[in-house]
């Protein structure tokens, strides 16, 4: 159960956005040299959900819960 909670903290509870592996490109003598692989993480923040927001993936509505959501979803919820 603890592993599930830790895993859920690293992805958005609404849109299920999570980290992506990306290359860091360094320009060397006119050519791009992929040098380092790193994990690019989403901007997750704690938020209280007032309305019945339905997350993707068919889970139950998260009404009144405190979840981690990405900044893009928080901005979209403010426009509702």
Secondary structure by P-SEA (a helix, b strand, c coil): caaaaaaaaacccccbbbbbbbbbcccccccccccbbbbbbcbbbbbbbcccccccccccccccbbbbbcaaaaaaaaac
